[in-house]
Amino acid sequence: MKAIKTPIGLLLIVALLLALLPSTLFVGAEELPKLQNLQVSDSGILTWDAYPDAVDYFVYDDGGQVYTTTFNFRLLLTMNGALEGVYAVKVAARDINGREIAVATSPEYYYFTLGKTPTPTGICWDGYTARWDAVENAYRYWVTLYVDDEMYDTFETQDAQYDFSTLAEDSSRAYTFSVRALKNEYSFSDFSRRSDVVYGRFEKQLMTLNLSGDILSWEQYVTSEDNPASVYYLNQGADNPVKIKALHTATSVDLRALLDAKNAPDGRYAFSVEAKWMGQTGYVFTVSAVSNEVIYYYYSSGVPTPYAVMATAGTAWCDGVPVTEALPGQTVTLIAEEPPEGLVFDRWQINKGKAALSDEHAAVATFEMPFCDVALEATYVTPIIYAAAIEPITFETCVVGYEAAPSRAAITVTNTGNQPFSINMDSLLFRDSSGAFAFGRSGTHDEIAVGEAIADWWVTPRRGLAAGTYTATVAFVDEDGALAPISVPVTFTVLQKGDVDANGIINMADAFLLYRAASGQVMLTDIQQAAGDMDDSGILNMADAFALYRLVSGGTE
């Protein structure tokens, strides 16, 4: 291998080696097993043997996470703007918890430069397609997308454009991009300036998972550039009983075999898959594709085992049948018993196990049976009742020309519930489109206790009203809105002279009734007498009867 002979070159080699080798190699760190067979090709491709139980590998000094046993060391040096010289790098194997379980340092690699590739120009958006001017002899471009000024993902393309057609115009998120040109794996440009902002919403494409028995499978993901995904990362749900992570180059995995190998406990496991792709440059990109989540029920014995379910003051049902046990994953429906007299259903109380109820405060609720016994109890409480009552108000009937209006009537509000409620100046609303009534407040209560009746408001008819029936409405609302609004009518009737039977019509029936009253055959009420006193003498006699008769028969009074 070519070496640098000058003292300055030797100093440069030492300095770069110290920069790339981590500090843990120079202090008393715990000795780890060695990764085997690390080799660097003349083109800068670093390889090593796979290490047992390794979930991924980490290449230090900005190499980052690697999912295969191949890494483009030359590319890393080029991207970091390294000077020509000799370099080495540390690689570590990591387990499922991210701990290093093996480590090694690569052989020395002599890095040489081939000059810099021009930076792309003409950066712009064309709708939701990123465009730029082609760079002479560039065989590939990297396009980095930024969302709200944060780097989202990097994509690789052979064309001087990239179609982000999944951007949607109905969102306010801000998108920009920048581009790097690649002439070959030894010569790269700087990233271009950032584009102007375009607003939209970028979503990762979805892959569909299929679970058949123990086999989880998916279709091979291919990018918009017709590049198939190189590796698939099996992600686990947050509530999985144990951590299960794995990498697959195939498009299926035997979940039973995977969990058996981990001595996993029985349980409900959630899995999803993310596609990753290694570009022609050797760098691993996170492909914009994730899957839906599937649920897998694992039994170490291979035989599904039911668990007990007990519902106190209620019944558990599965598939329309009452049950005392259910298989994990089955939907259990709880139905509470009718509440005891004077009580109402409150909630389902879990006395044993775990159950994610659809609604713990619903008398009919469901949950998915877990991998444990479950005991639940329906609980009941005295209902909270906010209620009030107002008596309708009907004033004494008067006759046209009445000298004094009826006395004020108190508007009485009674708390008929079992909770106090607050009131204020605006709690009582009086609606009177005719203007026939006067309304006011005389009390100062700010709360009505249970069973209490208050009369803080009053109403009275006005004087001088013409004949007719007048109606207004009293509406009541509490200050906190706990009560359903209630309203009652207020009524006042003014009779015309001669309307002895008070039916709103003056006819021969009124004259005949008045005649019978004047002759002592019937007794009239005070208001009827006032309506029949045709000469306003204060005495009801035959003269009044004859006057009314002449009026209704077309004569003169």
C-alpha positions in Angstrom: 0.0 0.0 0.0 1.3 3.4 -0.9 2.6 5.4 2.1 3.2 9.1 2.7 7.0 9.7 3.2 7.1 13.3 4.4 7.0 14.3 8.1 3.9 16.4 7.5 2.2 13.4 5.9 3.1 11.2 8.9 1.6 13.8 11.2 -1.5 13.9 9.1 -1.9 10.1 9.3 -1.6 10.1 13.1 -4.0 13.0 13.5 -6.7 11.4 11.3 -6.3 8.0 12.9 -6.8 9.6 16.4 -9.8 11.4 15.1 -11.5 8.4 13.7 -10.6 5.9 16.4 -12.9 6.3 19.5 -11.6 7.2 22.9 -12.7 3.8 24.3 -9.7 2.2 22.4 -7.3 4.3 24.5 -8.7 3.9 28.0 -9.2 0.9 30.2 -12.6 -0.1 28.7 -13.9 -3.6 29.1 -12.5 -5.9 26.5 -15.1 -7.1 24.0 -15.0 -10.0 21.5 -13.6 -9.1 18.1 -15.5 -8.9 14.9 -13.8 -11.2 12.4 -12.4 -10.8 8.9 -12.6 -7.0 8.5 -11.3 -6.2 5.0 -11.2 -3.0 2.9 -11.2 -3.3 -0.9 -9.2 -1.0 -3.1 -12.4 0.8 -3.9 -13.0 1.5 -0.2 -15.7 -1.1 0.5 -15.4 -2.4 4.1 -16.7 -5.9 4.9 -16.8 -8.2 7.9 -18.3 -11.5 9.1 -21.7 -11.4 10.6 -21.7 -11.7 14.4 -24.2 -14.0 16.3 -27.1 -12.2 18.0 -26.2 -8.8 16.4 -29.2 -6.8 15.5 -27.2 -4.1 13.7 -23.7 -2.6 13.5 -22.4 0.9 14.2 -19.6 2.5 12.2 -18.1 5.3 14.4 -17.3 8.8 13.4 -20.4 9.6 11.5 -20.8 6.2 9.7 -23.8 5.6 11.8 -26.1 2.6 11.9 -25.6 -0.2 9.4 -27.9 -3.1 8.8 -25.6 -5.3 6.7 -22.0 -6.4 6.9 -20.9 -4.1 4.2 -20.0 -0.4 4.4 -18.6 2.1 1.9 -15.7 3.6 3.8 -14.5 5.7 0.9 -17.9 7.3 0.7 -17.8 8.3 4.3 -14.4 9.9 3.9 -15.6 11.7 0.7 -18.7 13.1 2.4 -16.6 14.3 5.4 -14.2 16.2 3.0 -11.2 14.1 4.1 -7.8 14.9 2.8 -5.7 12.4 1.0 -4.1 10.0 3.4 -4.4 6.7 5.4 -7.5 6.0 7.5 -9.0 3.3 9.7 -12.4 3.1 11.4 -14.0 1.3 14.3 -17.0 -1.0 13.8 -19.2 -2.4 16.6 -21.9 -5.1 16.6 -24.9 -4.3 18.8 -27.6 -6.4 20.4 -31.3 -5.8 20.7 -30.8 -3.3 23.5 -28.2 -1.3 21.6 -25.3 -2.6 23.6 -22.0 -3.3 21.9 -21.2 -7.0 21.9 -18.2 -7.1 19.6 -15.8 -4.6 18.2 -12.9 -4.3 15.8 -10.9 -1.7 13.9 -10.6 -1.9 10.1 -7.3 -2.3 8.3 -5.7 0.9 7.1 -7.1 2.3 3.8 -5.3 4.8 1.6 -7.8 7.5 0.5 -7.1 9.5 -2.6 -9.3 12.3 -4.1 -10.4 12.8 -7.8 -11.4 16.4 -7.6 -14.8 17.9 -6.7 -18.0 17.6 -8.6 -19.8 20.8 -9.4 -22.7 21.6 -7.1 -26.2 21.4 -8.7 -27.9 24.8 -9.6 -31.3 25.8 -10.8 -33.0 24.4 -7.6 -36.7 24.9 -7.8 -40.1 23.3 -7.3 -42.3 22.5 -10.3 -45.6 21.9 -8.5 -44.6 19.0 -6.2 -41.7 17.9 -8.4 -38.2 18.9 -7.3 -36.1 20.0 -10.3 -32.5 21.2 -10.8 -30.0 21.6 -13.7 -28.2 18.4 -14.7 -24.5 18.2 -13.8 -22.3 17.0 -16.6 -21.3 13.3 -16.3 -23.3 12.9 -13.0 -24.7 9.4 -12.9 -26.8 9.9 -9.8 -28.2 12.5 -7.4 -29.1 12.5 -3.7 -32.2 14.6 -2.9 -32.7 15.5 0.8 -36.2 16.6 1.8 -36.7 19.0 4.8 -40.0 19.2 6.6 -40.6 22.4 8.7 -36.8 22.9 8.5 -36.0 19.4 9.9 -34.3 16.8 7.6 -37.0 14.2 6.8 -35.4 11.7 4.3 -32.8 11.3 1.5 -33.8 9.9 -1.9 -31.6 8.7 -4.8 -32.4 9.3 -8.4 -30.7 9.1 -11.9 -32.7 12.1 -13.2 -32.4 15.8 -12.6 -35.8 15.8 -10.8 -37.7 13.9 -8.2 -41.5 13.6 -8.0 -42.9 14.2 -4.6 -46.5 13.7 -5.8 -47.7 12.5 -2.5 -47.5 16.1 -1.2 -51.0 17.4 -0.5 -52.1 21.0 -0.8 -54.4 20.9 2.3 -51.7 21.3 4.9 -49.5 24.1 6.1 -46.3 22.2 6.6 -43.3 23.7 4.9 -41.1 21.7 2.5 -37.7 22.4 1.0 -35.0 20.2 -0.6 -31.3 20.3 -1.6 -29.4 18.1 -4.1 -25.9 16.5 -4.2 -24.5 15.2 -7.6 -22.5 12.0 -7.8 -20.1 11.5 -10.7 -18.9 8.2 -9.3 -18.4 6.8 -5.8 -15.2 8.7 -5.5 -16.4 12.2 -6.5 -19.3 14.1 -5.0 -20.5 17.6 -5.1 -21.5 19.7 -2.0 -25.3 19.8 -1.3 -26.9 22.6 -3.2 -28.6 25.6 -1.6 -32.0 24.8 -0.2 -35.0 25.4 -2.4 -37.8 27.8 -1.8 -40.6 26.6 0.4 -43.6 24.7 -0.9 -46.5 23.9 1.5 -48.0 20.5 1.7 -48.1 17.2 3.6 -45.7 14.3 2.8 -46.7 10.9 4.0 -44.7 7.7 3.9 -46.2 5.1 1.5 -47.7 2.0 3.2 -46.9 -1.6 2.7 -49.6 -4.2 3.6 -48.8 -7.0 5.9 -50.5 -10.4 5.8 -50.6 -12.8 8.7 -51.4 -16.4 7.8 -51.0 -18.7 10.8 -47.5 -18.1 12.0 -46.1 -16.6 8.8 -46.0 -12.8 8.4 -45.4 -11.7 4.8 -45.4 -8.6 2.6 -44.8 -7.7 -1.0 -41.4 -6.5 -2.0 -41.3 -2.8 -1.8 -40.0 -0.9 -4.9 -39.2 2.8 -4.9 -40.4 5.3 -7.5 -36.9 4.8 -9.1 -37.6 1.0 -9.5 -35.1 0.1 -6.8 -36.2 -2.8 -4.6 -35.8 -2.6 -0.9 -32.6 -4.2 0.3 -33.6 -5.1 3.8 -36.8 -5.1 6.0 -36.7 -4.1 9.6 -39.2 -5.8 11.9 -40.5 -3.3 14.4 -42.3 -4.2 17.6 -45.2 -2.7 19.4 -44.6 -0.7 22.6 -46.5 -3.2 24.7 -44.9 -6.3 23.5 -43.9 -8.6 26.5 -40.3 -8.9 25.2 -38.2 -6.9 22.7 -38.2 -8.6 19.4 -36.2 -7.0 16.6 -34.9 -8.6 13.4 -33.6 -7.8 9.9 -34.8 -9.7 6.9 -33.8 -9.7 3.3 -36.8 -11.9 2.5 -40.4 -10.8 2.4 -41.7 -13.1 5.1 -40.8 -14.2 8.6 -42.0 -17.1 10.8 -43.1 -15.4 14.0 -43.4 -18.6 16.0 -39.9 -19.6 15.2 -38.7 -16.0 16.0 -40.4 -16.0 19.4 -39.4 -19.6 20.2 -35.8 -18.7 19.6 -36.1 -15.8 22.1 -37.9 -18.0 24.7 -40.6 -15.4 24.6 -43.5 -15.6 27.1 -47.1 -16.2 25.9 -48.7 -12.9 24.9 -50.1 -10.5 22.4 -47.4 -9.2 20.1 -47.7 -6.2 17.7 -45.4 -6.1 14.6 -44.8 -3.7 11.7 -42.2 -3.6 9.0 -40.1 -0.8 7.6 -38.4 -1.1 4.2 -34.8 0.1 3.8 -32.8 0.4 0.6 -29.1 0.4 -0.2 -28.4 2.7 -3.1 -25.9 2.0 -5.8 -23.4 4.1 -3.9 -23.5 1.6 -1.0 -25.1 4.0 1.4 -28.2 2.7 3.3 -31.3 5.0 3.0 -34.5 4.8 5.0 -37.0 4.2 2.2 -40.3 6.0 2.7 -42.4 2.9 3.3 -43.8 1.5 6.5 -46.4 -1.1 7.1 -49.6 -1.4 8.9 -49.5 -3.1 12.4 -50.5 -6.7 12.8 -51.3 -8.5 16.1 -50.0 -12.0 16.7 -51.1 -14.2 19.6 -48.2 -16.4 20.8 -48.5 -19.6 22.8 -45.3 -21.3 23.7 -47.1 -24.7 23.9 -48.6 -24.2 20.5 -52.1 -24.7 21.9 -54.4 -21.6 22.6 -55.2 -21.4 26.4 -58.4 -19.8 27.7 -58.4 -17.6 30.7 -61.1 -17.0 33.3 -63.4 -13.9 33.1 -65.7 -13.1 35.9 -68.3 -10.3 35.9 -69.9 -9.4 39.3 -73.3 -7.8 39.0 -73.1 -8.4 35.3 -72.6 -11.1 32.6 -69.7 -11.7 30.2 -70.6 -12.7 26.7 -68.6 -14.0 23.7 -70.3 -14.6 20.3 -73.7 -14.2 21.8 -73.2 -16.8 24.6 -72.6 -16.2 28.3 -69.0 -17.3 29.2 -66.8 -17.7 32.3 -63.6 -18.0 30.2 -62.3 -16.7 26.9 -59.3 -17.1 24.6 -56.8 -14.2 24.4 -57.9 -11.9 21.5 -61.5 -12.7 21.7 -63.9 -9.8 22.1 -65.8 -10.0 25.5 -69.0 -8.0 25.9 -70.0 -7.0 29.5 -73.6 -6.4 30.3 -74.4 -4.9 33.7 -77.4 -6.0 35.7 -80.3 -3.6 36.2 -79.4 -1.1 39.0 -81.0 -1.4 42.4 -83.8 1.0 43.2 -82.7 4.5 43.6 -79.2 3.9 42.0 -77.7 4.1 38.5 -74.8 2.3 36.9 -71.5 4.1 37.5 -68.6 2.2 36.0 -66.9 -1.2 35.6 -64.2 -1.8 38.3 -61.4 -4.1 37.4 -60.6 -6.3 40.5 -58.1 -8.6 38.8 -56.0 -8.7 35.7 -56.0 -6.1 32.9 -58.8 -5.1 30.5 -58.8 -2.2 28.0 -62.5 -1.4 28.2 -64.3 0.4 25.3 -66.0 2.6 27.9 -65.7 1.9 31.6 -68.8 4.1 32.3 -71.1 2.2 29.9 -73.4 -0.5 31.2 -72.6 -2.4 28.0 -68.9 -2.4 27.3 -66.4 -4.6 25.4 -62.7 -5.5 25.8 -60.2 -7.8 24.1 -59.4 -10.8 26.3 -55.8 -10.5 27.5 -53.3 -13.3 28.5 -54.5 -13.4 32.1 -57.6 -14.0 34.2 -59.9 -11.0 34.5 -62.4 -10.1 37.2 -64.7 -7.1 36.8 -67.5 -5.7 38.8 -70.4 -3.4 37.9 -70.7 -0.6 40.4 -73.7 1.7 41.1 -74.2 5.1 42.7 -76.9 7.4 43.7 -77.7 9.5 40.6 -76.9 13.2 40.7 -80.1 15.0 39.8 -80.4 18.7 39.0 -84.1 19.5 38.7 -86.3 22.5 39.4 -90.0 23.3 39.1 -92.0 26.5 38.5 -95.8 26.7 38.9 -97.7 28.2 36.0 -99.3 31.5 36.8 -102.9 32.3 35.8 -104.2 35.7 36.9 -107.9 36.3 37.9 -109.9 37.3 34.9 -111.0 41.0 34.6 -113.5 42.8 32.6 -112.8 45.6 30.2 -112.5 48.8 32.2 -111.1 47.2 35.3 -109.8 49.8 37.6 -107.0 47.9 39.3 -104.9 45.1 37.9 -104.6 41.8 39.8 -102.0 41.7 42.6 -98.4 40.8 41.8 -97.9 37.0 41.5 -94.6 35.6 42.9 -92.7 33.4 40.5 -91.6 30.5 42.8 -88.7 28.2 41.8 -88.3 25.0 43.7 -85.2 22.7 43.7 -86.7 19.3 43.2 -83.4 17.5 42.6 -80.7 16.3 45.0 -78.0 18.9 44.3 -78.0 22.6 45.0 -77.5 24.9 42.0 -76.4 28.5 41.6 -78.5 31.4 40.2 -77.9 35.0 39.2 -79.7 38.0 37.9 -80.2 36.4 34.5 -81.4 33.0 35.6 -85.0 33.9 35.1 -86.0 35.0 31.6 -89.4 36.7 30.9 -90.7 36.7 27.4 -93.7 38.9 26.7 -94.3 39.9 23.1 -97.6 41.6 23.9 -96.2 43.9 26.6 -99.2 43.1 28.8 -97.1 42.3 31.9 -94.7 43.9 34.2 -91.8 41.8 35.5 -89.1 42.3 38.2 -86.8 40.7 40.8 -87.2 41.3 44.5 -84.9 38.7 46.1 -81.1 38.2 46.2 -80.5 34.5 46.4 -77.4 33.1 44.7 -78.1 29.5 45.3 -81.2 27.2 45.8 -80.6 24.4 48.3 -82.1 20.9 47.8 -85.9 21.2 48.5 -85.8 25.0 48.8 -88.4 27.2 47.1 -87.5 30.8 46.5 -89.7 33.7 45.1 -87.1 36.2 44.0 -89.1 37.3 40.9 -92.7 38.7 40.4 -95.0 39.4 37.5 -98.3 41.4 37.2 -100.7 42.4 34.3 -100.7 46.0 33.3 -103.8 48.2 33.5 -106.2 49.2 30.7 -105.8 46.2 28.5 -108.4 45.5 25.8 -110.5 42.3 25.8 -108.5 39.2 25.1 -106.3 36.5 26.6 -102.7 37.5 27.2 -99.8 35.0 27.5 -96.2 35.4 28.4 -93.4 32.8 29.2 -91.2 32.4 32.3 -88.0 30.5 31.5 -85.4 29.4 34.1 -81.7 28.4 33.7 -79.2 27.9 36.4 -75.8 29.8 36.4 -73.7 26.7 35.7 -75.9 25.1 33.0 -76.5 21.9 35.0 -80.3 22.2 34.7 -82.2 21.5 31.6 -84.0 24.8 30.8 -87.6 24.9 32.0 -90.4 27.3 31.1 -94.1 27.9 32.1 -96.8 30.2 30.9 -98.2 33.3 32.5 -101.9 34.0 31.5 -104.3 36.9 32.0 -107.8 37.2 30.4 -109.8 40.4 30.0 -113.6 39.9 29.3 -115.8 42.1 27.2 -119.0 43.4 28.8 -121.8 40.9 28.2 -119.6 37.9 27.9 -121.2 36.3 30.9 -120.2 32.7 30.2 -116.6 33.9 29.6 -116.1 32.1 26.3 -115.0 35.1 24.3 -118.2 35.4 22.3 -121.3 37.5 23.2 -124.5 35.9 22.0 -128.0 34.9 23.1 -126.6 32.3 25.5 -125.1 35.1 27.5 -128.4 37.0 27.6 -130.3 33.8 28.7 -127.7 33.1 31.4 -127.9 36.6 32.7 -131.8 36.4 32.7 -131.7 33.2 34.8 -129.2 34.8 37.2 -131.3 38.0 37.6 -134.4 35.9 38.3 -132.6 33.9 41.0 -132.3 30.6 39.1 -128.5 30.4 39.0 -125.5 31.9 40.8 -122.8 33.7 38.9 -119.2 34.2 39.9 -118.0 37.7 40.7 -116.3 38.1 37.3 -119.5 36.8 35.6 -121.5 39.4 37.6 -119.1 42.1 36.5 -119.4 41.1 32.9 -123.3 41.1 33.2 -123.5 44.5 35.0 -124.4 46.2 31.7 -125.3 49.6 33.3 -122.3 49.6 35.8 -124.7 50.1 38.7 -123.0 47.5 40.8 -126.4 45.6 41.0 -127.3 42.7 38.8 -131.0 42.8 37.9 -133.5 42.4 35.1 -132.5 45.7 33.5 -129.1 44.2 32.8 -130.7 41.1 31.3 -132.9 43.1 29.0 -130.0 45.4 28.0 -127.9 42.4 27.0 -130.9 40.9 25.1 -131.4 44.0 23.1 -127.6 44.1 22.3 -127.4 40.6 20.9 -130.8 40.7 19.1 -129.8 43.8 17.2 -131.7 46.4 19.2 -130.1 49.2 21.1 -128.8 49.0 24.6 
